[in-house]
Structures are given as structure tokens and as C-alpha cells.
Amino acid sequence: MENKSWTVTYRNRDNGQRITAAVFAVDQQQAREKAKADGREAWEVESIEPNEETLARILIAEFAKKQSGHFACPRCGKMTMDAESVTRNALSRRVGCYICDTCGTVEAIEDFAHKQDSLSTWAIVREPERWHMLSWISDNIKIDGHEGTWYIIDEGDFQITPDVNGEPQTLTAHLFLLESRKFGDEAACLIVDKKKQIVMEDVWNGLDDLEDAGWEKARKIECPVCKGEFLREDMTFTRDCHGITCRLVCFDCYDKVMGKGYDGEYYTEADECIEEDY
């Protein structure tokens, strides 16, 4: 049997931090044996899934961040979503993304039968361009004004700070480096955003060419809870029991930290112990 790539998620028992790594194995059992964190007692294997499943999960999560308006159901691909308000649709049991009511029922039936379809079977994963999404899964990408099809060879988060109405404004974007499927490295590459809008043409030095146009790698911030690094737009502030701004955390940690309605311990003015002449 042929080896394939598996994504292993490790969790630190002490602080809850998570990291991922790839292993090559014939099946999930062999992948789990190879993934054992020998000599690292604080770390445990939390999950193992095929690499294509991880890529699908990332793509769907990216779409969920901007999910609004009139669009097809990302699971089945049919125009059956409630366009007036995205929250009127069913929330998927597999990943934090809204799907049509029919797909919501299908997932409930799958759970009852203890059988779940892979995320790689979702319509948005098979045809991400229909939802204006690009990812490493994307293939045979068509770009208006350019011959043939393209594929992704690199990507990254970048920012630029132009003057907008006389004021500096920082714009952040996830950009993709595309190579021509027909001409390969014999032709110049393109750099596009998630909506396939061209950011730069005639690219010969990869994403490094962005620096000459004023772009720089986006600065990331460490989440104090999970210790992961995120773009500022992927983080939000928590609030304490009196609604006062507390910590800047990632969206996943926000839901956990604010589970009881506020961050930290409940306190009153008496607990603050502020001196009168302070």
C-alpha cells in the first residue's frame, strides 16, 4: 500500500497549546504509531486526519469568516440558503460554517448513524472558485485576461499602508503566487488575492517581488490563551464582568474564555482595594 500524508494535532496538557505536524503512513493506525510524542510527556496526540481533510477544513473556515449575502450552500452547492440572514440557516456539526437546512438534517442523520462524510466531499472544496475562494486545493485556476489555467505554488499574509483620503490605512490580504500550467517556470507568474483579483503581474522572483511594490509580510500577534499567532483581523477583545476591555485573543479562544459571559473572575468595587488617595 502507498503512503499518504496525515495531519497530526498535538495538545499540551499544561497550557492547552496546540501544534500540528505531518507524518507519512499507510493508514491511520500506522500514522498514530509514528505520531507518538516520545520523551515529551506534556504533549498528547489530540487528532489525526488525512492532509486533504485538513486543507478542506482550513478552506471552509476561511469562507465562514466572510459568509453573508446570496450564495450557494457550501456543502451541497445548491442555491437553497436563506439569503436574508445567514444565521437563519443550519450551522454545520463538522465545522463552524452555515449550510442549508437540508444539509443540516443530513448531518444529524449521519451522526445518528455514526457515519460522517469527509469535508473533502463538500461542494466548496471541489469547486472553491464558485465561492470566490482559492486554496492549495484549487487547481486549473482561470484568470481573466491571461491564457490557460494556473495553479498555486506559494501563498502568504501581506500588508500595505497606502494613503486613503490623506490618511494612512493598513490593508491586509492573503495573497497567492500562481504559475502557468502550460508554460511552467518559463513564463512570469501572477500574484492574486482570494477573489482572483490580480495584485501583481510579470512576477519572476516569487512573493519577494511584493516588497518592491511597498508590501511587507503581515505582522502576527500571539494569543495569550493558546499561544498561537494570528493576524489582528482574526482576533478580538474579551471583556470582564463589568464590560471593560480585557485581553486580545483569537476567535476560537474567545468562545472558550467568554463561555460564562465574561473574562476572568467576577469582582466588585470592594474587591479592587483602591486607596482613597490613589
C-alpha positions in Angstrom: 0.0 0.0 0.0 1.1 3.5 -0.8 2.0 6.0 2.0 0.0 9.2 2.2 0.2 12.4 4.3 -1.6 12.7 7.6 -2.0 15.8 9.8 -1.3 15.2 13.5 -2.6 17.7 16.1 -0.7 17.7 19.4 -2.1 19.3 22.6 -0.1 20.5 25.5 -1.7 19.2 28.7 -0.2 22.0 30.8 -1.3 25.1 28.8 -3.7 23.9 26.1 -1.4 25.0 23.3 -1.8 23.1 20.0 0.7 22.4 17.3 0.4 20.4 14.0 2.8 18.1 12.2 2.7 15.9 9.1 3.6 12.2 9.1 3.6 9.7 6.2 1.9 6.4 6.7 -0.2 3.7 5.0 -3.2 4.1 7.3 -4.4 6.0 10.4 -3.2 3.3 12.8 0.4 3.5 11.5 0.2 7.3 11.5 -0.8 7.2 15.2 2.2 4.9 16.0 4.6 7.3 14.2 3.0 10.3 15.8 3.7 9.3 19.4 5.4 12.2 21.2 8.2 10.1 22.8 10.1 12.0 25.5 7.6 14.8 25.6 5.3 13.9 28.4 3.4 17.3 28.3 2.1 16.6 24.8 -0.6 14.2 23.7 -2.0 13.3 20.3 -5.4 15.0 20.0 -6.4 14.1 16.5 -5.1 12.5 13.2 -6.7 13.1 9.9 -5.8 12.9 6.2 -3.9 16.0 5.0 -6.7 16.7 2.4 -9.2 16.8 5.2 -7.1 19.4 7.0 -6.9 21.5 3.8 -10.6 21.3 3.4 -11.2 22.3 7.0 -9.0 25.4 6.5 -10.7 26.4 3.3 -14.2 26.1 4.8 -13.2 28.0 8.0 -11.8 30.9 5.8 -15.1 31.0 3.9 -17.1 31.0 7.1 -15.3 34.3 8.3 -17.0 36.2 5.4 -20.1 34.2 5.0 -23.0 36.5 4.1 -25.3 37.5 1.3 -26.7 35.3 -1.5 -24.5 32.3 -2.1 -24.9 28.5 -2.7 -24.7 26.1 0.2 -21.0 25.3 0.7 -21.9 21.6 1.5 -24.2 20.6 -1.4 -23.6 23.5 -3.8 -27.4 24.2 -4.3 -28.9 27.7 -4.1 -31.0 26.8 -1.1 -29.6 29.1 1.6 -31.7 31.8 3.3 -30.1 35.0 1.8 -31.8 37.5 4.2 -29.8 36.3 7.2 -27.1 33.7 7.2 -27.9 32.7 10.9 -31.3 31.5 9.8 -29.5 28.6 8.1 -28.3 25.4 9.8 -24.9 25.5 11.5 -22.7 22.6 10.4 -21.9 19.9 13.0 -18.5 19.4 11.3 -17.0 22.9 11.2 -18.2 26.4 12.1 -19.9 27.2 8.8 -23.6 27.7 7.9 -25.2 25.3 5.5 -28.7 24.8 4.1 -31.4 23.2 6.3 -31.4 20.0 4.1 -27.7 19.5 4.7 -28.2 20.3 8.4 -30.7 17.4 8.5 -28.4 15.1 6.6 -25.6 15.8 9.1 -27.9 15.0 12.0 -28.8 11.7 10.4 -25.1 10.9 9.8 -24.4 11.5 13.5 -27.3 9.2 14.5 -25.9 6.5 12.2 -22.3 7.2 13.4 -21.2 7.8 9.9 -19.7 11.2 8.7 -18.9 12.2 5.2 -15.4 13.7 4.7 -15.2 17.5 4.4 -13.3 16.9 1.1 -16.7 15.9 -0.4 -18.2 19.4 0.2 -19.0 21.4 -3.0 -16.9 24.4 -1.9 -13.8 22.1 -1.6 -14.4 20.6 -5.1 -15.1 23.9 -6.7 -13.8 26.7 -4.4 -13.9 29.3 -7.2 -17.7 29.3 -7.2 -17.5 30.9 -3.7 -14.6 33.2 -4.8 -12.1 31.1 -2.7 -8.6 30.0 -3.5 -6.6 27.4 -1.6 -3.9 24.8 -2.2 -6.8 22.5 -3.2 -7.6 24.8 -6.1 -6.4 23.6 -9.5 -6.8 24.7 -13.1 -7.5 28.3 -12.0 -8.6 30.7 -14.7 -7.6 34.3 -14.5 -9.3 36.9 -16.6 -7.1 38.4 -19.3 -4.5 35.6 -19.1 -4.1 32.5 -21.3 -4.7 28.9 -20.0 -5.0 27.8 -16.4 -2.9 28.4 -13.3 -2.0 26.6 -10.0 -0.7 27.8 -6.6 3.0 27.5 -5.8 3.2 29.8 -2.8 1.0 31.9 -0.5 1.2 34.2 2.5 -0.3 37.1 4.5 0.9 40.6 3.5 0.0 44.2 4.3 0.4 47.6 2.6 -0.2 51.1 4.0 -1.3 53.5 1.3 -2.8 57.0 1.9 -6.6 56.9 1.7 -8.2 60.3 1.7 -5.0 61.8 3.1 -4.8 59.3 5.9 -2.5 56.2 6.1 -4.6 53.0 6.2 -3.1 49.5 6.6 -4.7 46.8 4.3 -4.0 43.1 4.9 -4.5 40.4 2.3 -3.8 36.7 1.9 -2.0 36.5 -1.5 -1.3 33.6 -3.8 1.6 33.1 -6.3 0.3 31.4 -9.4 2.3 29.6 -12.1 1.1 28.8 -15.6 0.1 25.2 -16.1 1.0 25.5 -19.8 4.4 27.3 -19.6 5.6 26.4 -16.1 8.7 28.3 -14.9 9.4 29.5 -18.4 6.7 32.2 -18.0 6.2 35.0 -15.5 4.0 34.3 -12.5 1.0 36.2 -11.2 0.1 37.2 -7.7 -3.6 37.3 -6.8 -5.9 37.7 -3.8 -8.6 35.2 -2.6 -11.1 36.7 -5.2 -8.6 36.1 -8.0 -8.1 39.8 -8.4 -4.6 40.4 -9.8 -2.3 42.2 -7.4 0.9 41.9 -9.5 1.8 40.6 -13.0 5.2 39.8 -14.6 6.5 38.2 -11.4 9.9 36.4 -11.6 11.1 36.4 -8.0 8.1 34.9 -6.3 6.4 36.7 -3.4 9.7 38.7 -2.8 8.6 41.0 -5.7 5.9 42.4 -3.4 8.5 44.3 -1.4 9.4 46.5 -4.4 5.7 47.5 -4.6 5.5 48.5 -0.9 4.1 45.3 0.5 5.5 43.7 3.6 4.8 40.4 5.5 1.9 40.9 7.8 2.7 41.1 11.5 1.1 38.5 13.7 0.1 38.7 17.3 0.4 35.9 19.9 -2.9 34.8 21.5 -2.3 34.8 25.3 -4.5 31.8 25.7 -3.5 29.2 23.0 -0.1 30.9 22.2 -0.8 30.7 18.5 0.0 33.6 16.2 -2.8 35.4 14.3 -3.5 38.4 12.2 -5.1 41.3 14.1 -8.3 40.9 12.0 -8.6 37.3 13.3 -8.6 38.4 16.9 -11.0 40.3 19.2 -11.0 41.7 22.7 -12.6 39.9 25.6 -14.4 41.9 28.4 -14.6 41.4 32.1 -17.8 41.1 34.2 -18.3 44.9 34.0 -17.8 45.2 30.3 -14.3 46.6 30.5 -11.9 45.6 27.7 -9.6 42.8 28.9 -7.5 40.7 26.5 -6.9 40.4 22.8 -7.5 36.7 21.9 -8.1 34.6 18.7 -11.7 33.9 17.7 -11.5 30.2 18.9 -10.2 31.2 22.3 -12.8 34.0 22.6 -15.7 31.5 22.6 -14.0 29.4 25.3 -12.9 32.3 27.5 -16.2 34.2 27.3 -18.2 31.0 27.9 -19.6 32.3 31.2 -20.3 35.7 29.7 -17.1 37.5 30.8 -13.3 37.0 31.0 -11.6 36.4 34.4 -13.2 36.3 37.8 -16.3 38.2 38.9 -15.4 41.2 41.1 -17.0 44.2 42.7 -15.6 47.6 43.6 -14.8 46.3 47.1 -12.5 43.7 45.5 -10.4 46.3 43.7 -9.0 47.6 47.0 -8.1 51.0 45.6 -6.6 53.5 48.1 -8.7 56.7 48.6 -5.8 59.0 47.8 -4.5 56.9 44.9 
